[in-house]
Amino acid sequence: MTSPTPPVAARRPHSFTLHGQTVEDPYAWLKDPDYPDVGDPDILAYLEAENAYFAGVMAPHQPLVDRLYEEMKARIKEDDASVPQQDGDWLYWTAFETGGQYRNWWRRPIAGGADELLLDEPALAEGHEYFRLGAFAVSNNGRLLAYAVDDDGSERFTVRVKDLGTGELLPDVIEGMLSDIVWTADDSGFLYGLANEQWRTDNARLHRLGTPVSEDVELYREADEGYRVAVSETSNREWLVIATGDHVTSEIRLLPAADPLAEPQMVSPRLVGREYDVDAHGDTLFIHTNDVDPQFRLCTARLNAPGEWRERIAPSPHFYMTGVDCFRDFFVVEGREDGLDQVELHRYDPAVAPVRLAWPEASYAAGLGDNPEWAVDTLRLGYESMVTPGTVYDYDVASGKLTTRKVQEIPSGYDAARYRTERLHIAARDGVEVPVSIVYPSGFPRDGSGWLYLYSYGAYGHAIEPGFSTGRLSLLDRGFAYAIAHIRGGDDLGQQWYLDGKLEKRANTFNDFVDVARGLIAGGWTHEGGIAIAGRSAGGELMGAVVNSDPELWGAVIADVPFVDVLNTMLDAELPLTPGEWPEWGNPIEDPAAFALIRSYSPYDNVRAQAYPPLFISGGLNDPRVTYWEPAKWAAKLRATKTDGNVLLLKTNMGAGHGGKSGRFESLREAAEEHAFVLWQMGVEG
C-alpha cells in the first residue's frame, strides 16, 4: 500500500526589516489579505491538501479512532441533566436527549406546574456545521429570553429575543455582538457590546425592545485599542457594571439598573498595573484588587465615595484571593492556598470568624457553582479531582452540612480504586519548585519504563486545575500516567506565579515545562521519548518552544490551535487581539528589546534543521484568536526544515474556530483522533 505523500507549501520570497533586523518569512503568503474572508485559491488548496494528507495517514488507524470514540462516548450519560437551580419564581436546568449533540434549556414554576422548554439548541443547530450558544439571559420578570448564537466559529454572535409566554421571537435582532447580556431593572431593554471591525468590544450599548438597533444608545466607548469592554451586574442586581481593561489594568463604572441612562459612576480611574472588580451590598462596594499586592486583597467603599477604599481582608503570602461574591446575609471569598482551591464564607460583621470549607483530597478543584439568588441559605458548589468525578453539592450555610445533589455518572462504569493521584513538586533549573498533579493506574511502574502524557498551558494567569476527565481514562487504561505541570505563566500559585512567566520572564514557562519532564524521568515515572505532550492556544506556543529546544524528550506532540507565529502576530496591530496582547508579550513594534525577545522564542521563527518528534497540529479557518495561518505556516516550515522522518499532520477545521468542532460527540471524535495519534506514535496502539 502506497503511503500518502505530504504536501509541500511553496516558498515565496518575503521579508521585512525593523529595529535594524531583517526577518525572512517565505510562508507569509498563507495569510489571506482579505481575512476574515479566506478565498485565495492557493491557500485553500494547500489547507485542503494537508487535510487530505491527514485523512490518508490516519486512515489505517481509523479502527483505533473508532474504538476510542466509542469508549469515550460510553462514559457520557447521554440523557444527562444539570441540577435544577432556583432563580426567582422558577427552577432552571439544562438537559441532553439521548443522541443529542446539544442541550435543551428548561424551567418549571416553583409553585408547581408543567416543565417549559426555553431554548432548543438542537433545533437552532440544525443545518449548521458549527453551533455555539453564547449569552443566555432571562429577564427579571421571567417573561423574555435574550440569547446569542455563533454558527461558524468566528465568535461574532447574533442576538435574538424570545417571548417565553408565546414562544415567538420578537423582531429585535442584533448582529455582531460579542459580550454578555444584562437586562435593565424594568426589563424594557438590555445592555450588550458590539464587536468592531477588528473583533474588539470597545463599547457598551443599551437596546430598548421594539426600537431599531440603529437607535441603540452607546453608554460607553473605550478609546484605548488595547482595552476591552464588558457588561455585567452586581449580585443584588441593583447596579449595572461597565468594565474596561486589558490583561493588567481595569476600570469600572456603575449604572443604576433602574436608570441605565444615568451618568455612569466611576469607581476608580485606571492605574496601569492595577486590577479590580466590584460587587455591592447595600450602600457598600466590595472591591477585589491587586493594588498593593499580587495576591489581591478585599476593600470596601461607600457608594457615594467609591474611590475611598478601606481594607477589609489583607493580602496573604499563602492565600491568593481570586474572587468575591456578595449575598444578602454573607459574602464568599474564593482563592487558592499554596495552589489548592479554597472557599470561605464571611459574615458582614467582621467580628464573626469566617468559615473555610474542608475538602477530602490532597489535590482537587472546588468552587462556587451557579448561585443566581441574592437571599439564600444554601450555596451550590462543585468539586472534583483527577480520580473523583464531578460532584455538585448544596452547602447549608447555618449548619455547614454538605448535601450531594449529583455525582457525574459514567454509564460504562468507573472504579476510582483503580487509579491513584498525587501532587508532586519538581525543582526548575533556577531552584523554584513547580507543582505537578499526576494521575496513574494502580500498579504503574516506577522504573522509568512507563508512558506519560504531560499537559500544560502557562499564560495569561490561567490556572489548569486538577479536575476529572472521562476521556483521559482511555490513556490511563492503556497504562499511561497523566500529569499537569502547573508552570509559571499561569496563576496556579498566585499572581506572582503569572508575572514570573510573562514578558521578559517568558523563558521560565518553557524551562519549567522541560524541567518538570526531566524531573519526572529522574523520578522513574517515564523515560526520554516516553512522554507525549499537549497544549492548546498559548499552550500550543509552549509546545512549539519545547520541540525546538528539547525535541529528544517527546514521543508525540499535540499542538491544538497553536499560537506559534508570535512575532508576526504581535507586529500586526490590525489583528483582532494584538493591541490587547502587548501587556502579555510585549510590543515589538515600538520596543526593540521586546522584538528581540519575542524573536528569540517564537516557535515559527526558531524552527531549525534538526530531528523533531511526531506532531499533530490543528487549526480553525474561522478562528479569530489564533488565526489559521499560524499553524499552517508552522507546519509548512517544519516540513521543509526538519531532518527526521517522523510524521507531521496538520488538520484545519474549515467550518470552525478556536474551540474546534462543536457538539459534545464531535468534540469527542477529535479527542479520539488525538489519543489515537499518541498511542500509535508511542507504540501502544490497541
ABEGO torsion letter per residue (X at the ends): XBBBBBBBBBBBBBBBBBGGBBBBBAAAAABBAAOABBABAAAAAAAAAAAAAAAAAAAAAAAAAAAAAAAAAAABBAABBBBBBBBEABBBBBBBBBGBABBBBBBBBAAEEBBBBABBAAAAABGBABBBBBBBBBBAAGABBBBBBBAAGAGBBBBBBBBAAAGBBBABBBBGBBBBBBBBAAGABBBBBBBBAAGBBABBBBBBBGBBAAABBBABBBABAABBBBBBBBAAGABBBBBBEBAABBBBBBBBAABAABBBBBABBBBBGBBBBBBBBEABBBBBBAAABAAEBBBBBBAABAABBBBABBBBAABBBABBBBBAABBBBBBBBGGBBBBBBBBABAABBBBBBBBABABBBBEBBBBABABBABBBBBBBBAABBBBBBBBBAAAGBBBBABBBBBAAEBBAAABBBBBBBBBBAAGBBBBBBBBBBBGBBAAGABBBBBBBAGBGGBBBBBBBBAAAAAAAAAGBBBBBBBBBGBAAAEAAAAAAABEAAAAAAAAAAAAAAAAAAAAGABBBGABBBBBBEAAAAAAAAAAAABAAABABBBBBGBBABAAAAAABAABAAAAAAAAAAEBAAABAAAAAAAAAABAAAABBBBBBBBBBBBBBAABAABBAAAAAAAAAAAAAABABABBBBBBBBAABBAAEBBEAAAAAAAAAAAAAAAAAAAGABX
